[in-house]
């Protein structure tokens, strides 16, 4: 992957779902739980790239053990 490819400042819902690999329902659950910050541009919901990175960085580590 080319490290010089720049990301947009804001991601649409569809872009977040594709990049993270979660469902639309899970996306809104994460917002409602306060773990993911979304913003509105008119009627469009977006997630700033910095907020998406913070969300991903805050996810717990997986140690390989079953729950």
PDB file as gemmi writes it, atoms N, CA and C in Angstrom:
CRYST1    1.000    1.000    1.000  90.00  90.00  90.00 P 1                      
ATOM      1  N   UNK A   1       0.843  -1.173   0.000  1.00  0.00           N  
ATOM      2  CA  UNK A   1       0.000   0.000   0.000  1.00  0.00           C  
ATOM      3  C   UNK A   1       0.889   1.237   0.000  1.00  0.00           C  
ATOM      4  N   UNK A   2       0.518   2.205  -0.766  1.00  0.00           N  
ATOM      5  CA  UNK A   2       1.296   3.423  -0.879  1.00  0.00           C  
ATOM      6  C   UNK A   2       0.991   4.353   0.285  1.00  0.00           C  
ATOM      7  N   UNK A   3       2.004   4.686   1.075  1.00  0.00           N  
ATOM      8  CA  UNK A   3       1.828   5.547   2.250  1.00  0.00           C  
ATOM      9  C   UNK A   3       1.540   6.986   1.852  1.00  0.00           C  
ATOM     10  N   UNK A   4       1.743   7.343   0.592  1.00  0.00           N  
ATOM     11  CA  UNK A   4       1.505   8.712   0.144  1.00  0.00           C  
ATOM     12  C   UNK A   4       0.067   8.983  -0.254  1.00  0.00           C  
ATOM     13  N   UNK A   5      -0.778   7.956  -0.245  1.00  0.00           N  
ATOM     14  CA  UNK A   5      -2.185   8.147  -0.574  1.00  0.00           C  
ATOM     15  C   UNK A   5      -2.847   8.878   0.586  1.00  0.00           C  
ATOM     16  N   UNK A   6      -3.422  10.032   0.296  1.00  0.00           N  
ATOM     17  CA  UNK A   6      -4.048  10.799   1.371  1.00  0.00           C  
ATOM     18  C   UNK A   6      -5.511  10.387   1.519  1.00  0.00           C  
ATOM     19  N   UNK A   7      -5.975  10.405   2.729  1.00  0.00           N  
ATOM     20  CA  UNK A   7      -7.370  10.092   3.049  1.00  0.00           C  
ATOM     21  C   UNK A   7      -8.156  11.394   3.103  1.00  0.00           C  
ATOM     22  N   UNK A   8      -9.453  11.325   2.823  1.00  0.00           N  
ATOM     23  CA  UNK A   8     -10.274  12.517   2.972  1.00  0.00           C  
ATOM     24  C   UNK A   8     -10.360  12.907   4.442  1.00  0.00           C  
ATOM     25  N   UNK A   9     -10.664  14.158   4.706  1.00  0.00           N  
ATOM     26  CA  UNK A   9     -10.788  14.629   6.082  1.00  0.00           C  
ATOM     27  C   UNK A   9     -11.996  14.007   6.773  1.00  0.00           C  
ATOM     28  N   UNK A  10     -13.035  13.674   5.994  1.00  0.00           N  
ATOM     29  CA  UNK A  10     -14.252  13.089   6.553  1.00  0.00           C  
ATOM     30  C   UNK A  10     -14.667  11.891   5.709  1.00  0.00           C  
ATOM     31  N   UNK A  11     -15.216  10.879   6.363  1.00  0.00           N  
ATOM     32  CA  UNK A  11     -15.670   9.647   5.712  1.00  0.00           C  
ATOM     33  C   UNK A  11     -17.184   9.545   5.810  1.00  0.00           C  
ATOM     34  N   UNK A  12     -17.821   9.120   4.734  1.00  0.00           N  
ATOM     35  CA  UNK A  12     -19.258   8.874   4.770  1.00  0.00           C  
ATOM     36  C   UNK A  12     -19.523   7.594   5.559  1.00  0.00           C  
ATOM     37  N   UNK A  13     -20.783   7.363   5.875  1.00  0.00           N  
ATOM     38  CA  UNK A  13     -21.155   6.133   6.580  1.00  0.00           C  
ATOM     39  C   UNK A  13     -20.715   4.926   5.757  1.00  0.00           C  
ATOM     40  N   UNK A  14     -20.988   4.936   4.462  1.00  0.00           N  
ATOM     41  CA  UNK A  14     -20.627   3.801   3.600  1.00  0.00           C  
ATOM     42  C   UNK A  14     -19.121   3.558   3.609  1.00  0.00           C  
ATOM     43  N   UNK A  15     -18.334   4.615   3.602  1.00  0.00           N  
ATOM     44  CA  UNK A  15     -16.880   4.463   3.630  1.00  0.00           C  
ATOM     45  C   UNK A  15     -16.406   3.852   4.943  1.00  0.00           C  
ATOM     46  N   UNK A  16     -16.982   4.296   6.054  1.00  0.00           N  
ATOM     47  CA  UNK A  16     -16.612   3.738   7.360  1.00  0.00           C  
ATOM     48  C   UNK A  16     -16.983   2.261   7.423  1.00  0.00           C  
ATOM     49  N   UNK A  17     -18.181   1.917   6.969  1.00  0.00           N  
ATOM     50  CA  UNK A  17     -18.614   0.518   6.990  1.00  0.00           C  
ATOM     51  C   UNK A  17     -17.664  -0.354   6.183  1.00  0.00           C  
ATOM     52  N   UNK A  18     -17.265   0.111   5.006  1.00  0.00           N  
ATOM     53  CA  UNK A  18     -16.370  -0.649   4.141  1.00  0.00           C  
ATOM     54  C   UNK A  18     -14.979  -0.761   4.765  1.00  0.00           C  
ATOM     55  N   UNK A  19     -14.460   0.334   5.272  1.00  0.00           N  
ATOM     56  CA  UNK A  19     -13.098   0.339   5.814  1.00  0.00           C  
ATOM     57  C   UNK A  19     -12.968  -0.474   7.094  1.00  0.00           C  
ATOM     58  N   UNK A  20     -13.975  -0.381   7.960  1.00  0.00           N  
ATOM     59  CA  UNK A  20     -13.898  -1.055   9.264  1.00  0.00           C  
ATOM     60  C   UNK A  20     -14.464  -2.469   9.188  1.00  0.00           C  
ATOM     61  N   UNK A  21     -15.398  -2.693   8.279  1.00  0.00           N  
ATOM     62  CA  UNK A  21     -15.978  -4.021   8.133  1.00  0.00           C  
ATOM     63  C   UNK A  21     -17.063  -4.316   9.143  1.00  0.00           C  
ATOM     64  N   UNK A  22     -17.846  -3.289   9.487  1.00  0.00           N  
ATOM     65  CA  UNK A  22     -18.958  -3.478  10.414  1.00  0.00           C  
ATOM     66  C   UNK A  22     -20.266  -3.184   9.699  1.00  0.00           C  
ATOM     67  N   UNK A  23     -21.365  -3.605  10.316  1.00  0.00           N  
ATOM     68  CA  UNK A  23     -22.688  -3.360   9.741  1.00  0.00           C  
ATOM     69  C   UNK A  23     -23.157  -1.944  10.084  1.00  0.00           C  
ATOM     70  N   UNK A  24     -24.158  -1.495   9.356  1.00  0.00           N  
ATOM     71  CA  UNK A  24     -24.756  -0.189   9.632  1.00  0.00           C  
ATOM     72  C   UNK A  24     -25.325  -0.153  11.054  1.00  0.00           C  
ATOM     73  N   UNK A  25     -25.944  -1.251  11.488  1.00  0.00           N  
ATOM     74  CA  UNK A  25     -26.496  -1.324  12.842  1.00  0.00           C  
ATOM     75  C   UNK A  25     -25.390  -1.159  13.877  1.00  0.00           C  
ATOM     76  N   UNK A  26     -24.286  -1.884  13.707  1.00  0.00           N  
ATOM     77  CA  UNK A  26     -23.154  -1.790  14.640  1.00  0.00           C  
ATOM     78  C   UNK A  26     -22.571  -0.382  14.625  1.00  0.00           C  
ATOM     79  N   UNK A  27     -22.496   0.245  13.464  1.00  0.00           N  
ATOM     80  CA  UNK A  27     -22.002   1.621  13.335  1.00  0.00           C  
ATOM     81  C   UNK A  27     -22.804   2.559  14.232  1.00  0.00           C  
ATOM     82  N   UNK A  28     -24.123   2.503  14.134  1.00  0.00           N  
ATOM     83  CA  UNK A  28     -24.962   3.396  14.941  1.00  0.00           C  
ATOM     84  C   UNK A  28     -24.957   2.998  16.419  1.00  0.00           C  
ATOM     85  N   UNK A  29     -24.785   1.725  16.729  1.00  0.00           N  
ATOM     86  CA  UNK A  29     -24.634   1.305  18.128  1.00  0.00           C  
ATOM     87  C   UNK A  29     -23.379   1.930  18.737  1.00  0.00           C  
ATOM     88  N   UNK A  30     -22.294   1.941  17.986  1.00  0.00           N  
ATOM     89  CA  UNK A  30     -21.036   2.523  18.471  1.00  0.00           C  
ATOM     90  C   UNK A  30     -21.182   4.034  18.680  1.00  0.00           C  
ATOM     91  N   UNK A  31     -21.894   4.707  17.802  1.00  0.00           N  
ATOM     92  CA  UNK A  31     -22.149   6.143  17.978  1.00  0.00           C  
ATOM     93  C   UNK A  31     -23.003   6.382  19.221  1.00  0.00           C  
ATOM     94  N   UNK A  32     -24.099   5.632  19.347  1.00  0.00           N  
ATOM     95  CA  UNK A  32     -25.004   5.812  20.488  1.00  0.00           C  
ATOM     96  C   UNK A  32     -24.335   5.480  21.818  1.00  0.00           C  
ATOM     97  N   UNK A  33     -23.354   4.584  21.795  1.00  0.00           N  
ATOM     98  CA  UNK A  33     -22.616   4.226  23.016  1.00  0.00           C  
ATOM     99  C   UNK A  33     -21.518   5.243  23.325  1.00  0.00           C  
ATOM    100  N   UNK A  34     -21.283   6.177  22.409  1.00  0.00           N  
ATOM    101  CA  UNK A  34     -20.269   7.201  22.631  1.00  0.00           C  
ATOM    102  C   UNK A  34     -18.856   6.769  22.286  1.00  0.00           C  
ATOM    103  N   UNK A  35     -18.703   5.605  21.655  1.00  0.00           N  
ATOM    104  CA  UNK A  35     -17.367   5.125  21.310  1.00  0.00           C  
ATOM    105  C   UNK A  35     -16.867   5.679  19.977  1.00  0.00           C  
ATOM    106  N   UNK A  36     -17.787   6.050  19.099  1.00  0.00           N  
ATOM    107  CA  UNK A  36     -17.445   6.598  17.790  1.00  0.00           C  
ATOM    108  C   UNK A  36     -18.145   7.933  17.640  1.00  0.00           C  
ATOM    109  N   UNK A  37     -17.407   8.948  17.234  1.00  0.00           N  
ATOM    110  CA  UNK A  37     -17.965  10.286  17.106  1.00  0.00           C  
ATOM    111  C   UNK A  37     -18.307  10.559  15.644  1.00  0.00           C  
ATOM    112  N   UNK A  38     -19.554  10.930  15.404  1.00  0.00           N  
ATOM    113  CA  UNK A  38     -20.012  11.278  14.061  1.00  0.00           C  
ATOM    114  C   UNK A  38     -20.464  12.733  14.059  1.00  0.00           C  
ATOM    115  N   UNK A  39     -20.484  13.306  12.883  1.00  0.00           N  
ATOM    116  CA  UNK A  39     -20.903  14.697  12.714  1.00  0.00           C  
ATOM    117  C   UNK A  39     -21.874  14.775  11.560  1.00  0.00           C  
ATOM    118  N   UNK A  40     -22.580  15.891  11.465  1.00  0.00           N  
ATOM    119  CA  UNK A  40     -23.539  16.099  10.393  1.00  0.00           C  
ATOM    120  C   UNK A  40     -23.068  17.244   9.505  1.00  0.00           C  
ATOM    121  N   UNK A  41     -23.145  17.028   8.212  1.00  0.00           N  
ATOM    122  CA  UNK A  41     -22.978  18.082   7.217  1.00  0.00           C  
ATOM    123  C   UNK A  41     -24.304  18.119   6.484  1.00  0.00           C  
ATOM    124  N   UNK A  42     -25.148  19.064   6.865  1.00  0.00           N  
ATOM    125  CA  UNK A  42     -26.518  19.050   6.362  1.00  0.00           C  
ATOM    126  C   UNK A  42     -27.208  17.793   6.871  1.00  0.00           C  
ATOM    127  N   UNK A  43     -27.699  16.983   5.969  1.00  0.00           N  
ATOM    128  CA  UNK A  43     -28.352  15.734   6.374  1.00  0.00           C  
ATOM    129  C   UNK A  43     -27.396  14.539   6.320  1.00  0.00           C  
ATOM    130  N   UNK A  44     -26.186  14.768   5.852  1.00  0.00           N  
ATOM    131  CA  UNK A  44     -25.211  13.673   5.698  1.00  0.00           C  
ATOM    132  C   UNK A  44     -24.431  13.448   6.995  1.00  0.00           C  
ATOM    133  N   UNK A  45     -24.329  12.183   7.393  1.00  0.00           N  
ATOM    134  CA  UNK A  45     -23.536  11.796   8.552  1.00  0.00           C  
ATOM    135  C   UNK A  45     -22.130  11.464   8.075  1.00  0.00           C  
ATOM    136  N   UNK A  46     -21.143  12.034   8.751  1.00  0.00           N  
ATOM    137  CA  UNK A  46     -19.745  11.759   8.417  1.00  0.00           C  
ATOM    138  C   UNK A  46     -18.957  11.503   9.692  1.00  0.00           C  
ATOM    139  N   UNK A  47     -17.825  10.843   9.526  1.00  0.00           N  
ATOM    140  CA  UNK A  47     -16.891  10.610  10.626  1.00  0.00           C  
ATOM    141  C   UNK A  47     -15.559  11.192  10.178  1.00  0.00           C  
ATOM    142  N   UNK A  48     -15.038  12.118  10.967  1.00  0.00           N  
ATOM    143  CA  UNK A  48     -13.747  12.687  10.641  1.00  0.00           C  
ATOM    144  C   UNK A  48     -12.681  11.597  10.689  1.00  0.00           C  
ATOM    145  N   UNK A  49     -11.695  11.702   9.838  1.00  0.00           N  
ATOM    146  CA  UNK A  49     -10.616  10.711   9.790  1.00  0.00           C  
ATOM    147  C   UNK A  49      -9.943  10.594  11.161  1.00  0.00           C  
ATOM    148  N   UNK A  50      -9.753  11.719  11.845  1.00  0.00           N  
ATOM    149  CA  UNK A  50      -9.108  11.677  13.165  1.00  0.00           C  
ATOM    150  C   UNK A  50      -9.982  10.947  14.183  1.00  0.00           C  
ATOM    151  N   UNK A  51     -11.303  11.109  14.090  1.00  0.00           N  
ATOM    152  CA  UNK A  51     -12.212  10.411  15.007  1.00  0.00           C  
ATOM    153  C   UNK A  51     -12.251   8.918  14.702  1.00  0.00           C  
ATOM    154  N   UNK A  52     -12.194   8.552  13.423  1.00  0.00           N  
ATOM    155  CA  UNK A  52     -12.168   7.135  13.059  1.00  0.00           C  
ATOM    156  C   UNK A  52     -10.886   6.485  13.563  1.00  0.00           C  
ATOM    157  N   UNK A  53      -9.752   7.166  13.406  1.00  0.00           N  
ATOM    158  CA  UNK A  53      -8.471   6.640  13.882  1.00  0.00           C  
ATOM    159  C   UNK A  53      -8.496   6.477  15.398  1.00  0.00           C  
ATOM    160  N   UNK A  54      -9.059   7.469  16.121  1.00  0.00           N  
ATOM    161  CA  UNK A  54      -9.139   7.387  17.586  1.00  0.00           C  
ATOM    162  C   UNK A  54     -10.015   6.209  18.004  1.00  0.00           C  
ATOM    163  N   UNK A  55     -11.123   5.984  17.298  1.00  0.00           N  
ATOM    164  CA  UNK A  55     -12.013   4.856  17.588  1.00  0.00           C  
ATOM    165  C   UNK A  55     -11.267   3.535  17.413  1.00  0.00           C  
ATOM    166  N   UNK A  56     -10.578   3.400  16.292  1.00  0.00           N  
ATOM    167  CA  UNK A  56      -9.844   2.158  16.024  1.00  0.00           C  
ATOM    168  C   UNK A  56      -8.711   1.947  17.020  1.00  0.00           C  
ATOM    169  N   UNK A  57      -8.021   3.016  17.371  1.00  0.00           N  
ATOM    170  CA  UNK A  57      -6.917   2.911  18.335  1.00  0.00           C  
ATOM    171  C   UNK A  57      -7.411   2.526  19.734  1.00  0.00           C  
ATOM    172  N   UNK A  58      -8.656   2.872  20.054  1.00  0.00           N  
ATOM    173  CA  UNK A  58      -9.208   2.585  21.378  1.00  0.00           C  
ATOM    174  C   UNK A  58      -9.803   1.175  21.495  1.00  0.00           C  
ATOM    175  N   UNK A  59      -9.910   0.465  20.385  1.00  0.00           N  
ATOM    176  CA  UNK A  59     -10.461  -0.896  20.448  1.00  0.00           C  
ATOM    177  C   UNK A  59      -9.537  -1.776  21.273  1.00  0.00           C  
ATOM    178  N   UNK A  60     -10.107  -2.724  22.019  1.00  0.00           N  
ATOM    179  CA  UNK A  60      -9.256  -3.598  22.839  1.00  0.00           C  
ATOM    180  C   UNK A  60      -8.417  -4.534  21.970  1.00  0.00           C  
ATOM    181  N   UNK A  61      -7.276  -4.898  22.489  1.00  0.00           N  
ATOM    182  CA  UNK A  61      -6.406  -5.851  21.808  1.00  0.00           C  
ATOM    183  C   UNK A  61      -7.012  -7.238  21.884  1.00  0.00           C  
ATOM    184  N   UNK A  62      -6.752  -8.035  20.886  1.00  0.00           N  
ATOM    185  CA  UNK A  62      -7.208  -9.428  20.858  1.00  0.00           C  
ATOM    186  C   UNK A  62      -6.023 -10.311  21.168  1.00  0.00           C  
ATOM    187  N   UNK A  63      -6.126 -11.095  22.227  1.00  0.00           N  
ATOM    188  CA  UNK A  63      -4.991 -11.919  22.641  1.00  0.00           C  
ATOM    189  C   UNK A  63      -5.081 -13.359  22.140  1.00  0.00           C  
ATOM    190  N   UNK A  64      -6.136 -13.670  21.403  1.00  0.00           N  
ATOM    191  CA  UNK A  64      -6.257 -15.003  20.823  1.00  0.00           C  
ATOM    192  C   UNK A  64      -6.984 -16.011  21.680  1.00  0.00           C  
ATOM    193  N   UNK A  65      -7.268 -15.672  22.911  1.00  0.00           N  
ATOM    194  CA  UNK A  65      -7.994 -16.589  23.784  1.00  0.00           C  
ATOM    195  C   UNK A  65      -9.486 -16.438  23.564  1.00  0.00           C  
ATOM    196  N   UNK A  66     -10.222 -17.532  23.633  1.00  0.00           N  
ATOM    197  CA  UNK A  66     -11.680 -17.464  23.474  1.00  0.00           C  
ATOM    198  C   UNK A  66     -12.298 -16.908  24.745  1.00  0.00           C  
ATOM    199  N   UNK A  67     -13.461 -16.345  24.586  1.00  0.00           N  
ATOM    200  CA  UNK A  67     -14.136 -15.696  25.734  1.00  0.00           C  
ATOM    201  C   UNK A  67     -14.928 -16.665  26.536  1.00  0.00           C  
TER     202      UNK A  67                                                      
END                                                                             
